[in-house]
Amino acid sequence: MERRAAERYAQEQADYVAKLKEREKKEQQRGRKLGGKAPKAPEPGPQAKDQANFTDGDLALMPTASGFEQAYNAQASVDIAKDRSR
């Protein structure tokens, strides 16, 4: 879980730096400060909303009408070439 949090933090930090540079560039072009709030810096470490299943990595919490349920994200595929050979 900490490894995932570190990867997420690295991505969020890169996005944050890019937003700050873009904001600074726009301020220089306009010659004045931009209105609105500056981007918020990301927080390192696992967040309260982070979840992981340590026994089965493919199992995930999925939203349902009655809340959340542990389920798999199943996907099916069909090989059309085999169906046509009948």
Secondary structure, 3 states (H helix, E strand, C coil): CHHHHHHHHHHHHHHHHHHHHHHHHHHHHHCCCCCCCCCCCCCCCCCCCCCCCCCCCCCEEEEECCEEEEECCCCCCCCHHHHHCC
